[in-house]
């Protein structure tokens, strides 16, 4: 289940790979960084990492802009293990769909901020 879960969470980030840099892309570990403007350094955007007890999904925009979490379901909030990390041990399509929407809102917020 770990590989399937990792693959499903990594797929949420797939639409952003064209506009972001995958600074780590190896089995069980994916890191995306937002490309800065001309000469600006890239900023951490998201990470998916397989661990011993599940898969962690880090989404930095919710740390910087906690208002992005307004209106999220209790099911998704229960998976928060920190200010920007969500822990998963099984596939739940409803929660993953909600997470995908949160990632989209986070990407838009980062894009607007420049």
N, CA, C and O atoms as CSV, one atom per row, in Angstrom:
chain,resi,resn,atom,element,x,y,z
A,1,UNK,N,N,0.820,-1.204,0.000
A,1,UNK,CA,C,0.000,0.000,0.000
A,1,UNK,C,C,0.856,1.257,0.000
A,1,UNK,O,O,0.422,2.276,-0.538
A,2,UNK,N,N,2.039,1.233,0.572
A,2,UNK,CA,C,2.884,2.413,0.651
A,2,UNK,C,C,3.224,2.997,-0.700
A,2,UNK,O,O,3.183,4.214,-0.880
A,3,UNK,N,N,3.563,2.132,-1.667
A,3,UNK,CA,C,3.895,2.622,-3.006
A,3,UNK,C,C,2.671,3.207,-3.694
A,3,UNK,O,O,2.764,4.258,-4.328
A,4,UNK,N,N,1.521,2.539,-3.578
A,4,UNK,CA,C,0.294,3.055,-4.186
A,4,UNK,C,C,-0.082,4.402,-3.582
A,4,UNK,O,O,-0.470,5.326,-4.297
A,5,UNK,N,N,0.033,4.507,-2.273
A,5,UNK,CA,C,-0.296,5.744,-1.576
A,5,UNK,C,C,0.671,6.855,-1.978
A,5,UNK,O,O,0.244,7.973,-2.268
A,6,UNK,N,N,1.954,6.559,-1.997
A,6,UNK,CA,C,2.934,7.555,-2.433
A,6,UNK,C,C,2.620,8.007,-3.855
A,6,UNK,O,O,2.598,9.205,-4.135
A,7,UNK,N,N,2.377,7.056,-4.751
A,7,UNK,CA,C,2.089,7.394,-6.149
A,7,UNK,C,C,0.845,8.270,-6.268
A,7,UNK,O,O,0.815,9.208,-7.064
A,8,UNK,N,N,-0.177,7.962,-5.479
A,8,UNK,CA,C,-1.419,8.746,-5.529
A,8,UNK,C,C,-1.183,10.170,-5.045
A,8,UNK,O,O,-1.692,11.119,-5.640
A,9,UNK,N,N,-0.410,10.328,-3.963
A,9,UNK,CA,C,-0.114,11.667,-3.448
A,9,UNK,C,C,0.812,12.428,-4.395
A,9,UNK,O,O,0.635,13.629,-4.602
A,10,UNK,N,N,1.790,11.742,-4.966
A,10,UNK,CA,C,2.689,12.389,-5.929
A,10,UNK,C,C,1.913,12.845,-7.158
A,10,UNK,O,O,2.253,13.864,-7.759
A,11,UNK,N,N,0.875,12.104,-7.539
A,11,UNK,CA,C,0.064,12.474,-8.699
A,11,UNK,C,C,-0.658,13.804,-8.485
A,11,UNK,O,O,-0.952,14.511,-9.448
A,12,UNK,N,N,-0.941,14.144,-7.239
A,12,UNK,CA,C,-1.570,15.432,-6.946
A,12,UNK,C,C,-0.646,16.577,-7.359
A,12,UNK,O,O,-1.112,17.645,-7.756
A,13,UNK,N,N,0.659,16.352,-7.264
A,13,UNK,CA,C,1.627,17.392,-7.624
A,13,UNK,C,C,1.972,17.403,-9.108
A,13,UNK,O,O,2.598,18.349,-9.585
A,14,UNK,N,N,1.579,16.376,-9.838
A,14,UNK,CA,C,1.952,16.256,-11.258
A,14,UNK,C,C,1.590,17.482,-12.097
A,14,UNK,O,O,2.398,17.882,-12.935
A,15,UNK,N,N,0.424,18.099,-11.917
A,15,UNK,CA,C,0.089,19.255,-12.753
A,15,UNK,C,C,1.015,20.458,-12.563
A,15,UNK,O,O,1.021,21.369,-13.390
A,16,UNK,N,N,1.787,20.467,-11.493
A,16,UNK,CA,C,2.632,21.623,-11.170
A,16,UNK,C,C,4.086,21.424,-11.575
A,16,UNK,O,O,4.911,22.323,-11.410
A,17,UNK,N,N,4.395,20.259,-12.098
A,17,UNK,CA,C,5.790,19.958,-12.440
A,17,UNK,C,C,6.308,20.797,-13.601
A,17,UNK,O,O,7.517,20.994,-13.723
A,18,UNK,N,N,5.419,21.294,-14.454
A,18,UNK,CA,C,5.867,22.129,-15.572
A,18,UNK,C,C,6.286,23.519,-15.116
A,18,UNK,O,O,7.145,24.142,-15.739
A,19,UNK,N,N,5.693,24.007,-14.044
A,19,UNK,CA,C,5.996,25.357,-13.578
A,19,UNK,C,C,6.871,25.370,-12.335
A,19,UNK,O,O,7.228,26.438,-11.837
A,20,UNK,N,N,7.216,24.200,-11.836
A,20,UNK,CA,C,8.063,24.096,-10.650
A,20,UNK,C,C,9.216,23.154,-10.937
A,20,UNK,O,O,9.199,22.410,-11.918
A,21,UNK,N,N,10.214,23.195,-10.075
A,21,UNK,CA,C,11.375,22.324,-10.219
A,21,UNK,C,C,11.273,21.162,-9.240
A,21,UNK,O,O,11.030,21.367,-8.051
A,22,UNK,N,N,11.457,19.951,-9.734
A,22,UNK,CA,C,11.534,18.770,-8.869
A,22,UNK,C,C,12.989,18.651,-8.426
A,22,UNK,O,O,13.822,18.097,-9.144
A,23,UNK,N,N,13.287,19.178,-7.235
A,23,UNK,CA,C,14.669,19.153,-6.757
A,23,UNK,C,C,15.057,17.789,-6.206
A,23,UNK,O,O,16.240,17.464,-6.117
A,24,UNK,N,N,14.070,17.000,-5.841
A,24,UNK,CA,C,14.277,15.597,-5.476
A,24,UNK,C,C,13.166,14.807,-6.145
A,24,UNK,O,O,11.987,15.135,-6.005
A,25,UNK,N,N,13.543,13.774,-6.867
A,25,UNK,CA,C,12.564,12.921,-7.540
A,25,UNK,C,C,13.143,11.516,-7.589
A,25,UNK,O,O,13.812,11.122,-8.545
A,26,UNK,N,N,12.863,10.780,-6.531
A,26,UNK,CA,C,13.372,9.412,-6.422
A,26,UNK,C,C,12.286,8.557,-5.796
A,26,UNK,O,O,11.318,9.095,-5.257
A,27,UNK,N,N,12.418,7.256,-5.852
A,27,UNK,CA,C,11.380,6.397,-5.270
A,27,UNK,C,C,11.101,6.768,-3.811
A,27,UNK,O,O,12.002,6.755,-2.972
A,28,UNK,N,N,9.860,7.092,-3.526
A,28,UNK,CA,C,9.457,7.398,-2.166
A,28,UNK,C,C,9.748,8.807,-1.703
A,28,UNK,O,O,9.528,9.117,-0.533
A,29,UNK,N,N,10.239,9.682,-2.586
A,29,UNK,CA,C,10.579,11.041,-2.151
A,29,UNK,C,C,10.510,12.006,-3.332
A,29,UNK,O,O,11.252,11.860,-4.304
A,30,UNK,N,N,9.628,12.980,-3.244
A,30,UNK,CA,C,9.467,13.995,-4.287
A,30,UNK,C,C,9.397,15.363,-3.630
A,30,UNK,O,O,8.620,15.569,-2.698
A,31,UNK,N,N,10.209,16.301,-4.114
A,31,UNK,CA,C,10.196,17.680,-3.619
A,31,UNK,C,C,10.006,18.614,-4.804
A,31,UNK,O,O,10.722,18.517,-5.800
A,32,UNK,N,N,9.034,19.522,-4.692
A,32,UNK,CA,C,8.837,20.554,-5.704
A,32,UNK,C,C,9.162,21.913,-5.108
A,32,UNK,O,O,8.770,22.223,-3.983
A,33,UNK,N,N,9.882,22.716,-5.875
A,33,UNK,CA,C,10.187,24.087,-5.476
A,33,UNK,C,C,9.638,25.036,-6.525
A,33,UNK,O,O,9.723,24.786,-7.727
A,34,UNK,N,N,9.073,26.130,-6.038
A,34,UNK,CA,C,8.527,27.164,-6.901
A,34,UNK,C,C,9.679,27.962,-7.471
A,34,UNK,O,O,10.565,28.396,-6.734
A,35,UNK,N,N,9.674,28.156,-8.773
A,35,UNK,CA,C,10.738,28.938,-9.411
A,35,UNK,C,C,10.570,30.406,-9.062
A,35,UNK,O,O,9.504,30.989,-9.257
A,36,UNK,N,N,11.638,30.991,-8.544
A,36,UNK,CA,C,11.594,32.419,-8.245
A,36,UNK,C,C,11.702,33.227,-9.526
A,36,UNK,O,O,11.924,32.672,-10.602
A,37,UNK,N,N,11.545,34.531,-9.406
A,37,UNK,CA,C,11.707,35.409,-10.563
A,37,UNK,C,C,13.151,35.397,-11.029
A,37,UNK,O,O,13.971,34.651,-10.494
A,38,UNK,N,N,13.462,36.197,-11.995
A,38,UNK,CA,C,14.807,36.244,-12.559
A,38,UNK,C,C,15.825,36.459,-11.451
A,38,UNK,O,O,15.792,37.468,-10.747
A,39,UNK,N,N,16.708,35.519,-11.310
A,39,UNK,CA,C,17.764,35.613,-10.314
A,39,UNK,C,C,17.337,35.292,-8.895
A,39,UNK,O,O,18.180,35.223,-8.000
A,40,UNK,N,N,16.044,35.095,-8.668
A,40,UNK,CA,C,15.564,34.796,-7.319
A,40,UNK,C,C,15.686,33.298,-7.052
A,40,UNK,O,O,15.512,32.484,-7.959
A,41,UNK,N,N,15.984,32.939,-5.812
A,41,UNK,CA,C,16.079,31.505,-5.501
A,41,UNK,C,C,14.702,30.849,-5.519
A,41,UNK,O,O,13.681,31.519,-5.364
A,42,UNK,N,N,14.690,29.561,-5.705
A,42,UNK,CA,C,13.434,28.809,-5.659
A,42,UNK,C,C,12.988,28.669,-4.206
A,42,UNK,O,O,13.814,28.681,-3.294
A,43,UNK,N,N,11.694,28.537,-3.999
A,43,UNK,CA,C,11.125,28.364,-2.669
A,43,UNK,C,C,10.460,27.000,-2.577
A,43,UNK,O,O,9.845,26.527,-3.533
A,44,UNK,N,N,10.593,26.377,-1.418
A,44,UNK,CA,C,9.967,25.084,-1.171
A,44,UNK,C,C,8.456,25.225,-1.322
A,44,UNK,O,O,7.847,26.120,-0.738
A,45,UNK,N,N,7.858,24.335,-2.110
A,45,UNK,CA,C,6.409,24.342,-2.299
A,45,UNK,C,C,5.766,23.123,-1.650
A,45,UNK,O,O,4.871,23.266,-0.818
A,46,UNK,N,N,6.212,21.929,-2.020
A,46,UNK,CA,C,5.576,20.718,-1.503
A,46,UNK,C,C,6.543,19.546,-1.537
A,46,UNK,O,O,7.508,19.525,-2.302
A,47,UNK,N,N,6.252,18.568,-0.680
A,47,UNK,CA,C,7.060,17.352,-0.634
A,47,UNK,C,C,6.153,16.174,-0.305
A,47,UNK,O,O,5.229,16.292,0.500
A,48,UNK,N,N,6.424,15.053,-0.930
A,48,UNK,CA,C,5.779,13.787,-0.591
A,48,UNK,C,C,6.903,12.834,-0.227
A,48,UNK,O,O,7.861,12.673,-0.984
A,49,UNK,N,N,6.783,12.199,0.943
A,49,UNK,CA,C,7.854,11.302,1.379
A,49,UNK,C,C,7.264,10.086,2.074
A,49,UNK,O,O,6.472,10.198,3.010
A,50,UNK,N,N,7.672,8.924,1.588
A,50,UNK,CA,C,7.234,7.666,2.193
A,50,UNK,C,C,8.053,7.415,3.451
A,50,UNK,O,O,9.276,7.552,3.450
A,51,UNK,N,N,7.365,7.048,4.517
A,51,UNK,CA,C,8.028,6.725,5.772
A,51,UNK,C,C,7.684,5.310,6.203
A,51,UNK,O,O,7.079,4.550,5.447
A,52,UNK,N,N,8.068,4.965,7.408
A,52,UNK,CA,C,7.828,3.611,7.916
A,52,UNK,C,C,6.350,3.339,8.169
A,52,UNK,O,O,5.885,2.211,8.000
A,53,UNK,N,N,5.607,4.374,8.575
A,53,UNK,CA,C,4.211,4.163,8.956
A,53,UNK,C,C,3.211,4.823,8.021
A,53,UNK,O,O,2.019,4.876,8.324
A,54,UNK,N,N,3.679,5.319,6.899
A,54,UNK,CA,C,2.767,5.966,5.964
A,54,UNK,C,C,3.508,6.934,5.072
A,54,UNK,O,O,4.717,6.823,4.867
A,55,UNK,N,N,2.760,7.886,4.547
A,55,UNK,CA,C,3.329,8.864,3.626
A,55,UNK,C,C,3.003,10.259,4.147
A,55,UNK,O,O,1.862,10.548,4.510
A,56,UNK,N,N,4.016,11.117,4.179
A,56,UNK,CA,C,3.846,12.505,4.603
A,56,UNK,C,C,3.730,13.396,3.374
A,56,UNK,O,O,4.447,13.217,2.390
A,57,UNK,N,N,2.823,14.350,3.446
A,57,UNK,CA,C,2.622,15.325,2.378
A,57,UNK,C,C,2.776,16.706,3.000
A,57,UNK,O,O,1.938,17.129,3.796
A,58,UNK,N,N,3.833,17.398,2.643
A,58,UNK,CA,C,4.099,18.739,3.163
A,58,UNK,C,C,3.666,19.760,2.120
A,58,UNK,O,O,3.982,19.613,0.940
A,59,UNK,N,N,2.950,20.787,2.543
A,59,UNK,CA,C,2.484,21.839,1.645
A,59,UNK,C,C,2.773,23.194,2.287
A,59,UNK,O,O,2.004,23.669,3.123
A,60,UNK,N,N,3.888,23.812,1.890
A,60,UNK,CA,C,4.342,25.044,2.515
A,60,UNK,C,C,3.351,26.205,2.422
A,60,UNK,O,O,3.280,26.989,3.368
A,61,UNK,N,N,2.584,26.365,1.346
A,61,UNK,CA,C,1.655,27.499,1.321
A,61,UNK,C,C,0.695,27.557,2.508
A,61,UNK,O,O,0.293,28.654,2.898
A,62,UNK,N,N,0.311,26.427,3.098
A,62,UNK,CA,C,-0.596,26.487,4.244
A,62,UNK,C,C,0.122,26.963,5.503
A,62,UNK,O,O,-0.524,27.429,6.442
A,63,UNK,N,N,1.436,26.853,5.536
A,63,UNK,CA,C,2.218,27.398,6.647
A,63,UNK,C,C,2.300,28.915,6.514
A,63,UNK,O,O,2.133,29.645,7.491
A,64,UNK,N,N,2.560,29.379,5.293
A,64,UNK,CA,C,2.707,30.810,5.036
A,64,UNK,C,C,1.351,31.513,5.026
A,64,UNK,O,O,1.237,32.655,5.470
A,65,UNK,N,N,0.339,30.838,4.524
A,65,UNK,CA,C,-1.014,31.399,4.398
A,65,UNK,C,C,-2.019,30.455,5.064
A,65,UNK,O,O,-2.737,29.736,4.370
A,66,UNK,N,N,-2.079,30.447,6.398
A,66,UNK,CA,C,-2.962,29.490,7.080
A,66,UNK,C,C,-4.439,29.660,6.734
A,66,UNK,O,O,-5.233,28.746,6.958
A,67,UNK,N,N,-4.816,30.819,6.191
A,67,UNK,CA,C,-6.211,31.007,5.795
A,67,UNK,C,C,-6.621,30.050,4.679
A,67,UNK,O,O,-7.813,29.843,4.451
A,68,UNK,N,N,-5.648,29.465,3.983
A,68,UNK,CA,C,-5.968,28.469,2.954
A,68,UNK,C,C,-6.713,27.271,3.546
A,68,UNK,O,O,-7.436,26.570,2.837
A,69,UNK,N,N,-6.533,27.042,4.840
A,69,UNK,CA,C,-7.173,25.900,5.497
A,69,UNK,C,C,-8.626,26.164,5.884
A,69,UNK,O,O,-9.340,25.245,6.285
A,70,UNK,N,N,-9.064,27.421,5.764
A,70,UNK,CA,C,-10.449,27.744,6.124
A,70,UNK,C,C,-11.410,26.936,5.261
A,70,UNK,O,O,-11.272,26.882,4.039
A,71,UNK,N,N,-12.366,26.320,5.902
A,71,UNK,CA,C,-13.367,25.543,5.181
A,71,UNK,C,C,-12.960,24.113,4.863
A,71,UNK,O,O,-13.731,23.379,4.244
A,72,UNK,N,N,-11.765,23.703,5.274
A,72,UNK,CA,C,-11.374,22.315,5.015
A,72,UNK,C,C,-12.130,21.389,5.966
A,72,UNK,O,O,-12.523,21.784,7.063
A,73,UNK,N,N,-12.317,20.184,5.530
A,73,UNK,CA,C,-13.088,19.215,6.311
A,73,UNK,C,C,-12.314,18.752,7.540
A,73,UNK,O,O,-11.091,18.865,7.619
A,74,UNK,N,N,-13.063,18.237,8.477
A,74,UNK,CA,C,-12.454,17.655,9.673
A,74,UNK,C,C,-11.591,16.456,9.288
A,74,UNK,O,O,-10.552,16.213,9.902
A,75,UNK,N,N,-12.017,15.712,8.277
A,75,UNK,CA,C,-11.261,14.533,7.836
A,75,UNK,C,C,-9.863,14.915,7.358
A,75,UNK,O,O,-8.897,14.208,7.643
A,76,UNK,N,N,-9.750,16.027,6.636
A,76,UNK,CA,C,-8.426,16.467,6.191
A,76,UNK,C,C,-7.643,17.069,7.347
A,76,UNK,O,O,-6.447,16.809,7.479
A,77,UNK,N,N,-8.286,17.858,8.177
A,77,UNK,CA,C,-7.588,18.472,9.320
A,77,UNK,C,C,-7.055,17.413,10.290
A,77,UNK,O,O,-6.004,17.609,10.902
A,78,UNK,N,N,-7.766,16.304,10.431
A,78,UNK,CA,C,-7.302,15.231,11.319
A,78,UNK,C,C,-5.966,14.662,10.860
A,78,UNK,O,O,-5.212,14.118,11.667
A,79,UNK,N,N,-5.673,14.783,9.590
A,79,UNK,CA,C,-4.427,14.247,9.043
A,79,UNK,C,C,-3.249,15.193,9.226
A,79,UNK,O,O,-2.112,14.831,8.922
A,80,UNK,N,N,-3.507,16.397,9.718
A,80,UNK,CA,C,-2.409,17.344,9.927
A,80,UNK,C,C,-1.552,16.882,11.098
A,80,UNK,O,O,-2.054,16.591,12.184
A,81,UNK,N,N,-0.249,16.821,10.852
A,81,UNK,CA,C,0.691,16.414,11.896
A,81,UNK,C,C,1.620,17.562,12.262
A,81,UNK,O,O,2.560,17.382,13.036
A,82,UNK,N,N,1.367,18.711,11.720
A,82,UNK,CA,C,2.151,19.920,11.963
A,82,UNK,C,C,1.444,21.064,11.264
A,82,UNK,O,O,0.290,20.930,10.855
A,83,UNK,N,N,2.131,22.187,11.124
A,83,UNK,CA,C,1.504,23.352,10.505
A,83,UNK,C,C,1.356,23.225,8.999
A,83,UNK,O,O,0.522,23.904,8.399
A,84,UNK,N,N,2.158,22.360,8.380
A,84,UNK,CA,C,2.079,22.230,6.918
A,84,UNK,C,C,2.210,20.781,6.453
A,84,UNK,O,O,2.443,20.532,5.271
A,85,UNK,N,N,2.063,19.831,7.363
A,85,UNK,CA,C,2.258,18.420,7.023
A,85,UNK,C,C,0.975,17.629,7.271
A,85,UNK,O,O,0.289,17.808,8.277
A,86,UNK,N,N,0.683,16.757,6.326
A,86,UNK,CA,C,-0.463,15.860,6.428
A,86,UNK,C,C,0.061,14.431,6.373
A,86,UNK,O,O,0.884,14.104,5.518
A,87,UNK,N,N,-0.407,13.585,7.273
A,87,UNK,CA,C,0.031,12.195,7.307
A,87,UNK,C,C,-1.046,11.267,6.768
A,87,UNK,O,O,-2.222,11.404,7.103
A,88,UNK,N,N,-0.634,10.321,5.930
A,88,UNK,CA,C,-1.566,9.372,5.319
A,88,UNK,C,C,-1.063,7.951,5.511
A,88,UNK,O,O,0.126,7.676,5.351
A,89,UNK,N,N,-1.981,7.047,5.856
A,89,UNK,CA,C,-1.632,5.634,5.965
A,89,UNK,C,C,-2.486,4.778,5.027
A,89,UNK,O,O,-2.256,3.577,4.888
A,90,UNK,N,N,-3.473,5.408,4.388
A,90,UNK,CA,C,-4.325,4.700,3.436
A,90,UNK,C,C,-4.895,5.708,2.444
A,90,UNK,O,O,-4.902,6.914,2.689
A,91,UNK,N,N,-5.368,5.186,1.329
A,91,UNK,CA,C,-5.975,6.030,0.307
A,91,UNK,C,C,-7.430,6.299,0.675
A,91,UNK,O,O,-8.204,5.372,0.914
A,92,UNK,N,N,-7.787,7.566,0.716
A,92,UNK,CA,C,-9.164,8.008,0.929
A,92,UNK,C,C,-9.430,9.038,-0.167
A,92,UNK,O,O,-9.000,10.187,-0.061
A,93,UNK,N,N,-10.137,8.628,-1.216
A,93,UNK,CA,C,-10.296,9.478,-2.397
A,93,UNK,C,C,-10.947,10.822,-2.090
A,93,UNK,O,O,-10.580,11.828,-2.696
A,94,UNK,N,N,-11.900,10.863,-1.170
A,94,UNK,CA,C,-12.526,12.141,-0.834
A,94,UNK,C,C,-11.518,13.101,-0.219
A,94,UNK,O,O,-11.467,14.275,-0.585
A,95,UNK,N,N,-10.724,12.606,0.707
A,95,UNK,CA,C,-9.720,13.447,1.358
A,95,UNK,C,C,-8.632,13.841,0.363
A,95,UNK,O,O,-8.175,14.984,0.365
A,96,UNK,N,N,-8.217,12.906,-0.484
A,96,UNK,CA,C,-7.183,13.235,-1.469
A,96,UNK,C,C,-7.698,14.247,-2.486
A,96,UNK,O,O,-6.939,15.100,-2.947
A,97,UNK,N,N,-8.972,14.165,-2.839
A,97,UNK,CA,C,-9.557,15.166,-3.727
A,97,UNK,C,C,-9.558,16.544,-3.088
A,97,UNK,O,O,-9.272,17.547,-3.742
A,98,UNK,N,N,-9.881,16.579,-1.807
A,98,UNK,CA,C,-9.851,17.855,-1.083
A,98,UNK,C,C,-8.423,18.386,-0.984
A,98,UNK,O,O,-8.192,19.587,-1.122
A,99,UNK,N,N,-7.471,17.493,-0.746
A,99,UNK,CA,C,-6.068,17.904,-0.696
A,99,UNK,C,C,-5.632,18.476,-2.042
A,99,UNK,O,O,-4.904,19.468,-2.084
A,100,UNK,N,N,-6.062,17.869,-3.131
A,100,UNK,CA,C,-5.720,18.376,-4.467
A,100,UNK,C,C,-6.241,19.801,-4.651
A,100,UNK,O,O,-5.556,20.641,-5.233
A,101,UNK,N,N,-7.435,20.071,-4.164
A,101,UNK,CA,C,-7.974,21.428,-4.230
A,101,UNK,C,C,-7.173,22.404,-3.395
A,101,UNK,O,O,-6.958,23.547,-3.799
A,102,UNK,N,N,-6.732,21.957,-2.232
A,102,UNK,CA,C,-5.902,22.790,-1.364
A,102,UNK,C,C,-4.568,23.102,-2.033
A,102,UNK,O,O,-4.080,24.230,-1.952
A,103,UNK,N,N,-3.982,22.118,-2.685
A,103,UNK,CA,C,-2.727,22.333,-3.417
A,103,UNK,C,C,-2.945,23.358,-4.528
A,103,UNK,O,O,-2.109,24.238,-4.731
A,104,UNK,N,N,-4.056,23.251,-5.245
A,104,UNK,CA,C,-4.353,24.201,-6.326
A,104,UNK,C,C,-4.482,25.620,-5.783
A,104,UNK,O,O,-3.955,26.563,-6.374
A,105,UNK,N,N,-5.179,25.775,-4.662
A,105,UNK,CA,C,-5.314,27.108,-4.057
A,105,UNK,C,C,-3.968,27.622,-3.576
A,105,UNK,O,O,-3.672,28.811,-3.701
A,106,UNK,N,N,-3.153,26.729,-3.025
A,106,UNK,CA,C,-1.818,27.126,-2.580
A,106,UNK,C,C,-0.937,27.554,-3.735
A,106,UNK,O,O,-0.203,28.535,-3.622
A,107,UNK,N,N,-0.998,26.835,-4.843
A,107,UNK,CA,C,-0.195,27.187,-6.023
A,107,UNK,C,C,-0.630,28.536,-6.578
A,107,UNK,O,O,0.204,29.346,-6.982
A,108,UNK,N,N,-1.926,28.774,-6.596
A,108,UNK,CA,C,-2.426,30.065,-7.088
A,108,UNK,C,C,-1.978,31.202,-6.170
A,108,UNK,O,O,-1.595,32.270,-6.647
A,109,UNK,N,N,-2.025,30.978,-4.874
A,109,UNK,CA,C,-1.595,32.016,-3.925
A,109,UNK,C,C,-0.117,32.327,-4.102
A,109,UNK,O,O,0.279,33.493,-4.082
A,110,UNK,N,N,0.694,31.306,-4.273
A,110,UNK,CA,C,2.131,31.510,-4.487
A,110,UNK,C,C,2.362,32.253,-5.801
A,110,UNK,O,O,3.200,33.152,-5.873
A,111,UNK,N,N,1.624,31.878,-6.827
A,111,UNK,CA,C,1.772,32.534,-8.127
A,111,UNK,C,C,1.411,34.017,-8.028
A,111,UNK,O,O,2.105,34.866,-8.587
A,112,UNK,N,N,0.331,34.325,-7.323
A,112,UNK,CA,C,-0.094,35.714,-7.162
A,112,UNK,C,C,0.925,36.532,-6.374
A,112,UNK,O,O,1.133,37.714,-6.649
A,113,UNK,N,N,1.555,35.893,-5.396
A,113,UNK,CA,C,2.542,36.593,-4.564
A,113,UNK,C,C,3.828,36.865,-5.328
A,113,UNK,O,O,4.626,37.715,-4.934
A,114,UNK,N,N,4.025,36.134,-6.428
A,114,UNK,CA,C,5.216,36.352,-7.259
A,114,UNK,C,C,6.334,35.549,-6.780
A,114,UNK,O,O,7.422,35.601,-7.355
